[in-house]
Amino acid sequence: FAMETEILQDWLINLAKKNTLFINQAHSKQGLFKQINAVETIMYAAEKLKIALEAKYLAIELFDRFLYNHIQDLRDHVLKLPKKKQMKEWQKIQEGVSNQVLLRIVSCCQIASKLTSHYKVVSINRAKRFLRDCGYRYASESLLQSELRVLKTLKFQVTEPTPIVYIETMLEILGCNNTEADVKTYYYVATKLLDLLYLKYHAFYKILSEVTCSSSIQSTEHKKKFQKVKADQLLLGASIIGGAVFMVQHDKADEMIEELSRITRISQNDIIDFTSVLIQLVEEE
């Protein structure tokens, strides 16, 4: 057990380093395209395409990053045109982007499936069948081109850890440290909470921003700091576990949050702030 815990701790340290890099790259538009309609569609596609759980969350992250960068690229293209042509071209582009949303979602699912599983990869034929069932007919070449467009737009940087990886690692450590912890049930509830958080992404972070801001008027400094909070996957993962424990074994929540704080070096208050907002969202459902 001691050896296993040590390996898991080393893996968590590695994840924490990646998390720090991700936080340092945070920007104000991060998560802009995690709109409920897009997230619901990705979750529906993930279910129908039978991709792994981790792939579902990675597809959401890839889609958000892709659409932001894609629109930036298209905007730069439009701004290079003569001013008279810009408005008409932008309207045409908006229509094209809107019509291709489902195709891009499927491409993100395909890429995510290849990165997270060797046996649940979404084949071209399965992707075509799904799109056909949704009323869209695409040639195999179009699907390949779309996948390549997503990869190129993201500069092939598609291997970032998702919150579920942090959650799984921390739960493994909790299970090793406390054999009485009901890790399997915590995990099941944690995945449901993570689904809810993605579906209520903007509502969650709006409430959290209000909770963590001491003034009714949010300063520029607070907004900059909060960008980093939104990008903190380790804090998010710890808080989701805290929420899962609270829902499964209310009397164990304080003990587990204290343990999560110890293994992640995140303050208990920060985990509690996140967890409280998460539980508030659950109660509103």
Solvent accessible surface area in square Angstrom, and as a share of the most:
residue,aa,sasa,rsa
1,F,171,0.71
2,A,86,0.66
3,M,138,0.61
4,E,79,0.35
5,T,26,0.15
6,E,109,0.49
7,I,105,0.53
8,L,26,0.13
9,Q,47,0.21
10,D,82,0.43
11,W,106,0.37
12,L,5,0.03
13,I,96,0.49
14,N,55,0.28
15,L,1,0.01
16,A,31,0.24
17,K,132,0.56
18,K,84,0.36
19,N,7,0.03
20,T,73,0.42
21,L,112,0.56
22,F,43,0.18
23,I,31,0.15
24,N,98,0.50
25,Q,128,0.57
26,A,21,0.16
27,H,70,0.31
28,S,73,0.47
29,K,101,0.43
30,Q,29,0.13
31,G,1,0.01
32,L,71,0.35
33,F,39,0.16
34,K,16,0.07
35,Q,84,0.37
36,I,84,0.42
37,N,111,0.57
38,A,17,0.13
39,V,0,0.00
40,E,87,0.39
41,T,44,0.26
42,I,2,0.01
43,M,29,0.13
44,Y,106,0.40
45,A,0,0.00
46,A,5,0.04
47,E,126,0.56
48,K,103,0.44
49,L,1,0.00
50,K,145,0.62
51,I,16,0.08
52,A,24,0.19
53,L,66,0.33
54,E,57,0.25
55,A,0,0.00
56,K,27,0.11
57,Y,0,0.00
58,L,6,0.03
59,A,1,0.00
60,I,2,0.01
61,E,9,0.04
62,L,0,0.00
63,F,4,0.02
64,D,6,0.03
65,R,50,0.18
66,F,0,0.00
67,L,13,0.06
68,Y,48,0.18
69,N,49,0.25
70,H,9,0.04
71,I,45,0.23
72,Q,67,0.30
73,D,79,0.41
74,L,33,0.17
75,R,115,0.42
76,D,66,0.34
77,H,85,0.38
78,V,8,0.05
79,L,94,0.47
80,K,173,0.73
81,L,49,0.24
82,P,82,0.52
83,K,175,0.74
84,K,198,0.84
85,K,126,0.53
86,Q,32,0.14
87,M,131,0.58
88,K,160,0.68
89,E,43,0.19
90,W,64,0.23
91,Q,104,0.46
92,K,142,0.60
93,I,21,0.11
94,Q,95,0.42
95,E,114,0.51
96,G,30,0.29
97,V,23,0.13
98,S,74,0.48
99,N,89,0.45
100,Q,65,0.29
101,V,47,0.27
102,L,24,0.12
103,L,8,0.04
104,R,19,0.07
105,I,0,0.00
106,V,0,0.00
107,S,0,0.00
108,C,0,0.00
109,C,0,0.00
110,Q,1,0.01
111,I,6,0.03
112,A,0,0.00
113,S,0,0.00
114,K,102,0.43
115,L,74,0.37
116,T,37,0.21
117,S,17,0.11
118,H,168,0.75
119,Y,156,0.59
120,K,74,0.32
121,V,53,0.30
122,V,2,0.01
123,S,55,0.36
124,I,42,0.21
125,N,94,0.48
126,R,64,0.23
127,A,0,0.00
128,K,63,0.27
129,R,116,0.42
130,F,13,0.05
131,L,0,0.00
132,R,107,0.39
133,D,117,0.60
134,C,49,0.29
135,G,67,0.64
136,Y,87,0.33
137,R,198,0.72
138,Y,53,0.20
139,A,62,0.48
140,S,43,0.28
141,E,101,0.45
142,S,42,0.27
143,L,1,0.00
144,L,90,0.45
145,Q,98,0.43
146,S,3,0.02
147,E,13,0.06
148,L,67,0.34
149,R,107,0.39
150,V,0,0.00
151,L,34,0.17
152,K,119,0.51
153,T,15,0.09
154,L,5,0.02
155,K,153,0.65
156,F,116,0.48
157,Q,123,0.54
158,V,10,0.06
159,T,104,0.61
160,E,32,0.14
161,P,24,0.15
162,T,1,0.01
163,P,1,0.01
164,I,1,0.00
165,V,22,0.13
166,Y,2,0.01
167,I,0,0.00
168,E,65,0.29
169,T,7,0.04
170,M,0,0.00
171,L,4,0.02
172,E,87,0.39
173,I,0,0.00
174,L,0,0.00
175,G,22,0.21
176,C,22,0.13
177,N,62,0.32
178,N,37,0.19
179,T,109,0.64
180,E,140,0.63
181,A,14,0.11
182,D,57,0.30
183,V,37,0.21
184,K,176,0.75
185,T,50,0.29
186,Y,0,0.00
187,Y,68,0.26
188,Y,136,0.52
189,V,25,0.14
190,A,0,0.00
191,T,12,0.07
192,K,106,0.45
193,L,5,0.03
194,L,0,0.00
195,D,27,0.14
196,L,22,0.11
197,L,1,0.01
198,Y,3,0.01
199,L,47,0.23
200,K,67,0.28
201,Y,9,0.04
202,H,69,0.31
203,A,44,0.34
204,F,1,0.00
205,Y,9,0.04
206,K,131,0.56
207,I,34,0.17
208,L,0,0.00
209,S,10,0.07
210,E,93,0.42
211,V,81,0.47
212,T,63,0.36
213,C,20,0.12
214,S,126,0.82
215,S,59,0.38
216,S,117,0.76
217,I,141,0.72
218,Q,54,0.24
219,S,59,0.38
220,T,96,0.56
221,E,113,0.51
222,H,29,0.13
223,K,112,0.47
224,K,127,0.54
225,K,126,0.53
226,F,20,0.08
227,Q,44,0.20
228,K,96,0.41
229,V,45,0.26
230,K,49,0.21
231,A,1,0.01
232,D,26,0.13
233,Q,14,0.06
234,L,13,0.06
235,L,12,0.06
236,L,11,0.05
237,G,0,0.00
238,A,0,0.00
239,S,1,0.01
240,I,0,0.00
241,I,0,0.00
242,G,0,0.00
243,G,0,0.00
244,A,0,0.00
245,V,0,0.00
246,F,69,0.29
247,M,92,0.41
248,V,46,0.27
249,Q,54,0.24
250,H,121,0.54
251,D,123,0.64
252,K,56,0.24
253,A,7,0.05
254,D,114,0.59
255,E,86,0.39
256,M,4,0.02
257,I,10,0.05
258,E,101,0.45
259,E,36,0.16
260,L,0,0.00
261,S,18,0.11
262,R,144,0.53
263,I,16,0.08
264,T,15,0.09
265,R,228,0.83
266,I,25,0.13
267,S,58,0.37
268,Q,75,0.33
269,N,110,0.57
270,D,66,0.34
271,I,0,0.00
272,I,73,0.37
273,D,47,0.24
274,F,5,0.02
275,T,9,0.05
276,S,61,0.39
277,V,2,0.01
278,L,2,0.01
279,I,20,0.10
280,Q,72,0.32
281,L,4,0.02
282,V,38,0.22
283,E,132,0.59
284,E,113,0.51
285,E,131,0.59
